Amino acid sequence: MSKVILDVTVSLDGFASGPNVRDEEPMGDGGERLHAWMAGEGPDGEIEAGLFQEVNARVGAVVIGRRTFDLGLRPWGGTPWPGVPSFVVTHRLMEDLVGDNGGTFAFDGLEAAVRRAKQAAGDKDVFVLGPHVARELLRAGLLDEVWLHIAPFLLGAGTRLFDGLQAELVPGGKPIGGTATHLRFRVAKQA
């Protein structure tokens, strides 16, 4: 059965994007540095390239926040993973959209988006894009795992990942080191 996984990079001070997020800088000022480890060019780059390839191989569908969709559509040309269906969580519903790279976007509420994404993912997993929708999923008990990559720098400001939330996370293995530190957690379900 598909898992709902948040795979996200944060700065050492806990920001998932830099300050001043806007159309020209969708990751905010300095925020693109969060993704530098994905190139696999730093120390132990082959390990990080392997982690990035694992995500790409496991993604079967995406649940994405409306703000992340609005900011990402132009640079991605469609979905971040060409041909992979994405479900945008929003109160502003609209017709399904086919991106330039062949990926489709469907617009729905939180629970319906997750249900539809799991169906679309088949035997693969559902990945989450956007810190705001990640918080909503955690709050609703719909997030199964958090794959956290900690980049070795301070952004000083921006969008905090889980600002104001409390949850029990269970380690899912040993930390992996490279340019960033990579951690995996299972979200403990409340009885």
N, C-alpha and C positions, 0 to 999 in steps of 0.2 A: 504494500500500500504506500502511496506517495506520502512523503513527509513535507511539511512546510518549513523551509530553512531560510533563515536570514544569514546571508554571507556578506559581511560588511567590514570595511576598514575604517578604523578611527585613529586619530592622532593620540599621542601619549596622554594628552589632557582630555581625551574623551569626545572629541568633535568628529562627526561624520561628514561635515563639510566646513569650509572656511567661512569667514564673515562675508557679508554683502553678496549673497546668492542672487543671481540675476541672469537674464537671457544670455548676456555676453560671457558670463562666468558661471555656468550651471553648478559647479562645485564650490563656488565662492572664491574669494581671494586666497590663493595658495592651496586650495583644496585638491587640485589635480595631483599634487604630490602624494596624496593618499594612495593612489593607484600605481605608483612607480614600481612597487615590488612585483607586479604582475608581468613585467617585461622579462623577469628572470635573469637580470644582468648583474645583480649584486652578489655579495657573498652567498654561497650555497644557492646560486640562481637556479640550478637544475631542480632543487627541491621546490622552490616557489613556482617554477614553470609547471611542475607536476601538479601542484595544488590547483593552479589556475586551470589546467587541462581537466582535472577531476571535476571541477564545477561545470565546465563546458560540457562534459560528457553526461553529467547527471541531470542537467536542467531539461525538464519536460514542459514546463509552463512557468509563467511569471505572474505574481501579484505585485502591482505597482501602484504607488500613491499618485493622486492626481497632479500634485505639484511636480513630482519627479517626472511624470509623463510630459507635462507642459514644457518643462525645461529640457528634457532629453530627446524629444521627437526630432528636432532639427539636427542636432549633432549625430544622432544614431541613424537617421534616415528611416526609422521604423523601430523595431524592437532591438534591444542590445544583442540578442541572439537571432540572426536571420532565420525566418521561418517558424520561430517558436511563438505559440500563442501567449498573449499577455492580457491580463484582466486588470483594468484600471478601477481602483476603488474611488467612487465619487458619488456625490449627490446630484451632480449635473450630468444626467444621462444623455447619451447621443448615439447615433448610428455607429455600428462597428466600422473600424477604420483599417485599411490595409496600408502598411508602410511601404516606402520605396524599396525596402530590402525583402519584402514578401511576408514579414511578420504581421499578424493581425492583433488589433486591440479591441477588446470588448469592454463595455462600461457597465458597472454594477455596484451594488452595496457590498459591504465587507464580507458577510457570511456567504452570500451568493457567489461572489468573486472567488473565494477560496474553494467552494464546492465545485464550481465550473473548472477552475484551474486543476484541481485534483483529477477530475474526469479527463481533462485534456492531456495531463501529464502521463497517463497510462502507468507504466512500470518505472517511470523516472520520477524526479522530485519537483516540487514547486519552490521556486526561489523568490525572495522578497526584495523589492527595490524601494527604498525611501524610508528615512527614519520615522516619519510621522505615521505611515501605515504600519511600520514594524511595531510601534507603540500600541496602536489600536489592536493589532493581532495578539500581542502579548496580553493586553488587558482583557481581551475576549477569550483567552485560553486556546487560541488557534495556531499559535507558533510552537513547533516541535523542537527545533534546534537553532542554536546560534553559532555560527562559525565566525569568529572574531579575529581580525588581523590588526595588530597594533603597530602603527608606523612610528619610527623613532624620531619624532619631532613634535613640537608644540605649535598648535595653530593660534592659541590664545583666545579665540572667540569663534563663533560659528553655531552650527546646529548640534546640540548634544544628542547622543543616540537614545538613551533611556532616561532622560531627565524627568524626575518626579515619580518613577515607577519602582516597585519592589517586586522581586521574583526570586525563586529558588532555582539556581542553575547547577546541574550536575556535570562535572568534568567528563568529557568523552574521549579521553586519551591524554597523552603527554604533550606539553607545548612543543612546537616545532620552531626552530630558530632559523633565521636568514636575514635578509634586509629588514623584514618585519618579524614580529613574533606572532605565531598562528596558534589559536586556541579553539577548541570545539566544546560545546556544552549541549546537554539535553535540558529542555525546560521541564522542571518538575511540575507535574499536573496536580492541582489542588483537589483534594477529595471532597 
